[in-house]
Amino acid sequence: MNGTLITIAVPEQAMRRANDVAARTHQRVEEVLTRWLDWAAEEIPVETLPDDDLLVLCEMQMSERQQQELSDLLAENREGLLDSTHQTRLDELMQIYRRGLVRKAQAIQVAVRRGLRASLYPVAS
């Protein structure tokens, strides 16, 4: 591991989730938490993005490959055909999808506030 070693207090709920993921994926909980921190560090707060980046985020979608993989895994899941490795991958893709939707919604909200986009819900006069 490259990085700085620190000691932090992890909230109980986050620790439960990390332990669940670690058990399912046969990883150490430290590896799960480190990966989560990497993901969080990559996501700059939407409010701080320049206008051009904000507008790109407003149109963001999963890649076609990820969309197809997600669709395939959801179909297999409905049929009860997922092994633990594929279930873990489905969980990861669902997390990517949810986080993407939240960031996209935040970007649209900030873009409307900055006057870069029209509101999706115009105010009746």
N, C-alpha and C positions, 0 to 999 in steps of 0.2 A: 504494500500500500504506500503510495506517495501522498504526502500531505502532512498536516500538523495534527499531532495528538492532543486532544483536549478532553476535559470531563464536563458533561452537561447533565442536567436533570431532564429526562424525557417524560412528557406527560403520560399518565397512566393509559389513556385510550390509545395514544400513538404507539405505546410500547406493546399493548395487546395486539394491535394490528400488525406491527412489525414481527412479533413472535409468531402470529398465524401465518404470515407470508413466509417467514423463514422455515417453519415446519413443512409447509406445503412444497416449497421449492428446494428443500434440503440445503439451505444456506445458513450461515451464521447470522444472527440477528444484527451484528455489527455491519455486515455486508449489506443487508437490506436497508438499514438506516443511512449508511454512507451513500447508497444509490439514490435514496429519497432526497438527501441533501443536495446531491449533484443535480437532480431534476429541478429542485426548488431554486437553486442558484442560476440555472439557465433561464428561468422565466422572470425577466425584468418586469417590474410592476407596470401595468398597462398605462397608468396615468403619467408615467415618465417617458413614454415613447414619443419620438418626433412624429409630426403629422403624417408623413409618408409611410412610416412603419405602422402607424395606427390604422391607416386605411387598408394596408395589405392584410393586417390581422382581421379586419372586419370581413374580409372575403375568404378567410382561411378554411380549408377542409383537410381531412385526412388524405394521404396519398391514395391513389387508386389501388396500389398493392395492399396497403393496410385495410382499405375498405373491403376489398375482396377477401382477404384473410379473415377479417372480422365476420363478414357475412357467412363464410364457410364454417367457421368455428361455432357461430350461433346456430347454424343449421344442424351441425353435429351434436351440439349441446341439447337441442330440442329432442333429438333422437336418442339421447343418453349414450352417445358413443365417445365421449371425451375421456382420455386418460389424464393422469395428474399433470403431465407436461403440457398437454394442450389446454387443460383448464387454467393453468398458470398463464399461458400465453393469452387466452381469452380475457382473463382478469387484467392483464397488462394493457391489452388493446382497449378494453372498456374504460380503463383509467385514462388512457391517452384521449379517447373520444370525449369523455366527460370533461376533462381539463380543457380540451380544445374548445368545447361548447361554452364553457364558463368564460374563458379568455376572449372568445369572439363576442359574447354578449357584453362583457366589460368594455371591449374596444368600441363596440357600437355605441354604448352609452357615453363614453368619453368623446367619441367623434361627434355625436349629437350636441353634447355640451359645448364643444369647441366650435360648433357651427360648420363642421366639415361634411356632415350628412344630415339629411332630413330625418326627423323622428319617425319611427315605425308606427307610432300612435299619435297622429296629429291631434292637437287640442281643439275641441269644438268651440266655435265662437258664437 
